[in-house]
Amino acid sequence: MKFIIFVINKDFKHAPEEEMQQIREFNQSLKDNNQYVMAEGIADPSHAKTIDNRGNILKEEQGSVFKEEEYVNGFWIIEAKDEIQAQELARKASFSCNRKVELRPVL
């Protein structure tokens, strides 16, 4: 089963080198256990553009559709045998990046 782990942040600072090292180690452990699908960081919401072209009526605005203080600034897509294993990996992800994370199954 595939799951996505969203990294939640509320400031625009990049992770310090110590956190980046922990993230690299976590990524390597996922790879070593054939649980790594992909992982990426995402630019902060000031770089977002919201595009709505439903019904071929184009509306565009600068910024994210989500106006919360917290935002997603990265993610992992992982392979896990079940939700219990995915939750354990999400706990490790949160520890490695020193951020709150959100776990969801990929449909």
C-alpha positions as CSV (number, residue, x, y, z in Angstrom):
1,M,0.0,0.0,0.0
2,K,1.2,3.5,-0.8
3,F,0.9,6.4,1.7
4,I,1.8,10.0,1.6
5,I,3.4,11.8,4.5
6,F,3.0,15.6,4.3
7,V,5.6,17.7,6.2
8,I,3.8,20.6,8.0
9,N,5.6,23.8,8.6
10,K,4.8,27.3,9.8
11,D,7.9,29.3,9.0
12,F,9.8,29.9,5.9
13,K,13.2,28.7,7.2
14,H,15.0,25.9,5.5
15,A,16.0,22.9,7.7
16,P,19.4,23.3,9.3
17,E,22.1,20.8,8.3
18,E,21.6,18.6,11.3
19,E,17.9,18.1,10.3
20,M,18.9,17.5,6.7
21,Q,21.3,14.8,7.8
22,Q,18.5,13.1,9.8
23,I,16.2,13.3,6.7
24,R,18.9,11.8,4.5
25,E,19.3,9.0,7.0
26,F,15.6,8.4,7.1
27,N,15.4,8.4,3.3
28,Q,18.2,5.9,3.2
29,S,16.4,3.6,5.6
30,L,13.3,3.7,3.5
31,K,15.4,2.8,0.4
32,D,17.1,0.0,2.2
33,N,13.7,-1.5,3.2
34,N,12.1,-1.0,-0.3
35,Q,9.7,1.5,1.2
36,Y,10.9,4.7,-0.6
37,V,8.8,5.8,-3.6
38,M,9.8,9.5,-3.7
39,A,10.3,12.5,-1.5
40,E,10.5,16.2,-2.2
41,G,10.5,19.6,-0.6
42,I,8.0,22.2,-1.7
43,A,8.4,26.0,-1.9
44,D,6.5,28.1,0.6
45,P,3.0,29.4,-0.2
46,S,4.3,32.8,-1.4
47,H,5.4,30.9,-4.5
48,A,2.0,29.3,-5.2
49,K,-0.5,30.2,-7.9
50,T,-4.1,29.0,-7.7
51,I,-5.5,28.1,-11.1
52,D,-9.2,27.2,-11.6
53,N,-10.3,26.4,-15.1
54,R,-13.4,24.4,-14.4
55,G,-15.9,24.9,-17.2
56,N,-13.2,26.5,-19.2
57,I,-13.7,29.7,-17.2
58,L,-10.2,30.6,-16.2
59,K,-9.5,32.2,-12.8
60,E,-6.0,32.6,-11.5
61,E,-4.7,34.2,-8.4
62,Q,-1.3,34.5,-6.8
63,G,-0.9,32.5,-3.6
64,S,-2.3,29.3,-2.1
65,V,-5.9,28.4,-1.8
66,F,-5.1,27.4,1.8
67,K,-4.9,30.5,4.1
68,E,-3.7,28.7,7.3
69,E,-0.7,29.6,9.3
70,E,0.7,26.1,8.7
71,Y,1.4,24.7,5.3
72,V,2.8,21.7,3.5
73,N,6.5,22.2,2.7
74,G,7.5,18.6,1.7
75,F,6.3,15.1,1.4
76,W,7.3,11.4,1.2
77,I,5.5,8.8,-0.7
78,I,6.1,5.5,0.9
79,E,5.3,1.8,0.5
80,A,4.0,0.1,3.6
81,K,2.5,-3.3,4.2
82,D,-0.4,-1.7,6.2
83,E,-1.5,1.4,8.0
84,I,0.2,0.4,11.3
85,Q,3.6,0.2,9.5
86,A,2.8,3.5,7.7
87,Q,2.0,5.2,11.1
88,E,5.4,4.0,12.5
89,L,7.2,5.4,9.4
90,A,5.3,8.7,9.8
91,R,6.5,8.9,13.4
92,K,10.1,8.4,12.2
93,A,9.6,11.0,9.5
94,S,8.3,13.5,12.0
95,F,11.3,12.8,14.2
96,S,13.8,13.0,11.3
97,C,12.5,16.4,10.0
98,N,11.6,17.8,13.4
99,R,8.2,18.8,12.0
100,K,4.6,17.8,12.4
101,V,3.5,15.4,9.6
102,E,0.2,14.3,8.2
103,L,-0.3,10.7,6.9
104,R,-2.8,9.7,4.3
105,P,-3.3,6.6,2.1
106,V,-2.8,7.0,-1.6
107,L,-6.0,6.0,-3.4
